Amino acid sequence: MRDESDAPTGVVGVALDITDQKRAEALLRTTERMAAMGRLAATIAHEINNPLESVTNVLYLLSRHPGLDTTAQAYLGIAEAELNASATS
């Protein structure tokens, strides 16, 4: 503010409490980060599970092979067990 001679006489200001707005913005950023991490985790799981499914199918077919000796059957059982353990983790 100024008087008739254009000398400053005071200041007018406005104060706003933006605490709630800042909290909402921070929550939104956190939520968006969590959603992005969830999408990334789902993509990684998909990329891992697809090849594991192929290996599972091959092991199944191999386990039905009539000429498999007992040692090979034992190794096949170990492979199937390890694959099942990693697929359910």
C-alpha positions as CSV (number, residue, x, y, z in Angstrom):
1,M,0.0,0.0,0.0
2,R,1.1,3.6,-0.7
3,D,0.0,7.0,0.4
4,E,-0.7,10.1,-1.7
5,S,3.0,10.8,-2.2
6,D,3.6,7.2,-3.4
7,A,5.5,6.3,-0.2
8,P,5.0,2.7,1.0
9,T,2.7,2.6,4.1
10,G,2.0,-1.1,4.5
11,V,1.8,-4.5,2.9
12,V,-1.2,-6.7,2.2
13,G,-0.7,-10.5,2.1
14,V,-2.6,-13.7,2.1
15,A,-1.7,-16.8,4.0
16,L,-3.1,-20.2,3.0
17,D,-2.8,-23.4,4.9
18,I,-1.8,-26.0,2.3
19,T,-0.9,-28.8,4.7
20,D,-3.8,-31.0,3.6
21,Q,-3.0,-30.4,-0.1
22,K,0.7,-31.4,0.5
23,R,-0.3,-34.5,2.4
24,A,-2.7,-35.5,-0.4
25,E,0.0,-35.0,-3.0
26,A,2.5,-37.1,-1.0
27,L,-0.1,-39.9,-0.6
28,L,-0.8,-39.8,-4.4
29,R,2.9,-40.0,-5.2
30,T,3.3,-43.0,-2.8
31,T,0.2,-44.7,-4.2
32,E,1.5,-44.2,-7.8
33,R,4.9,-45.6,-6.8
34,M,3.3,-48.7,-5.2
35,A,1.1,-49.3,-8.2
36,A,4.2,-49.1,-10.5
37,M,6.1,-51.6,-8.3
38,G,3.1,-53.9,-8.4
39,R,3.0,-53.7,-12.2
40,L,6.7,-54.4,-12.4
41,A,6.4,-57.4,-10.0
42,A,3.6,-58.8,-12.1
43,T,5.6,-58.4,-15.3
44,I,8.6,-60.1,-13.8
45,A,6.5,-63.0,-12.4
46,H,5.0,-63.5,-15.9
47,E,8.4,-63.5,-17.6
48,I,9.6,-66.1,-15.1
49,N,6.5,-68.3,-15.1
50,N,6.2,-68.7,-18.9
51,P,9.5,-70.6,-19.3
52,L,8.9,-72.6,-16.1
53,E,5.6,-73.7,-17.6
54,S,7.4,-75.0,-20.6
55,V,9.9,-76.9,-18.5
56,T,7.1,-78.4,-16.5
57,N,5.5,-79.7,-19.6
58,V,8.7,-81.2,-20.9
59,L,9.4,-82.9,-17.5
60,Y,5.9,-84.3,-17.6
61,L,6.3,-85.7,-21.1
62,L,9.8,-87.1,-20.2
63,S,8.3,-88.8,-17.1
64,R,5.9,-90.7,-19.3
65,H,8.8,-92.0,-21.5
66,P,8.8,-95.9,-21.3
67,G,12.6,-96.3,-21.6
68,L,13.5,-94.2,-18.6
69,D,15.7,-96.1,-16.1
70,T,15.4,-95.8,-12.4
71,T,18.3,-93.3,-12.0
72,A,16.9,-91.0,-14.6
73,Q,13.4,-91.3,-13.0
74,A,15.0,-90.3,-9.7
75,Y,16.7,-87.3,-11.2
76,L,13.5,-86.4,-13.0
77,G,11.6,-86.5,-9.7
78,I,14.2,-84.2,-8.1
79,A,13.8,-81.8,-11.0
80,E,10.0,-81.8,-10.8
81,A,10.1,-81.2,-7.0
82,E,12.6,-78.3,-7.4
83,L,10.5,-76.8,-10.2
84,N,7.3,-77.1,-8.1
85,A,9.0,-75.5,-5.1
86,S,10.3,-72.5,-7.2
87,A,6.9,-72.1,-9.0
88,T,5.0,-71.8,-5.7
89,S,7.4,-69.5,-4.0
